[in-house]
Amino acid sequence: FVINGKMYVGCGHNTLGNLVNDFWEYDPVSDVWTAKAAMPNGGKAYGSCFVIVNYAYAGLGDDGTGYSGDFWRYNPLNNTWTQVANLAGNPRLSASAFSVNGYGYIMGGYGTSGYQNTMWQYDPMNDSWVQKAGFNTIGRTNAIGFSLNGYGYFGTGWYANNAHSDIRQYDPTIDSWIQVASFPNASSNSSIFCMNGYAYAGLGEDAGNNLFNDFYKYDPVANSWSSVSSLSTARHYAVGGAIGNNG
């Protein structure tokens, strides 16, 4: 996640396959990474996060014992984590997230009841979760989620040995989804960041586990995806973020 011109990366698996909970802050001005407070959960992978104002909210995922539903708030000013309300729905991993108008949203993922197509809204003022309209098609995991101009977006991802390309837009004012332009690749485990009113997505893999290195820009006004410069190396499970005019 990105807050106040700094990018934060943490948790996941290390190169030995072990769960880790360390967190790091990247300063693009000095081009330096600095260790920050570890997430107090003993290690987590396939988690989800969103930012509301100047706080990050992160949780869910695999904590080594199965699907987890815990959530934590990170304050970058005093470098502390505080536990908040657990997700009210099924614990899950590889769910997508976005924030719109002061609320956080968790969508999709994989939990105890299989692929999820439910969505939950987090209210930071009341520290509570409320179920909202779900993705109006099959459940999805390892999908992309992002927000632009007061709308949330969710799509691509994995379901039952197939990668998908469809994208849907969520309108929080009427709690409803509509389908928009599909992503150019049927893919999962892709990366996403937004800047200057556009979304940029790419990388990931197809149903045959072939990795992508291409990237595309989404224009919400034209409702279209266009190709941009590819990354030099193909990869999946990468994290993305935008600081100023750079992704």
Secondary structure by P-SEA (a helix, b strand, c coil): cccccbbbbbccccccccccbbbbbbbccccbbbbcccccccccccccccccccbbbbbbcccccccccbbbbbbcccbbbbbcccccccccccccccccccbbbbcbbbcccccccbbbbbbcccccccccccccccccccccccccccbbbbbbbbcccbbbcbbbbbbccccccccccccccccccccccccccbbbbbbbbccccccccbbbbbbcccccccccccccccccccccccccccc
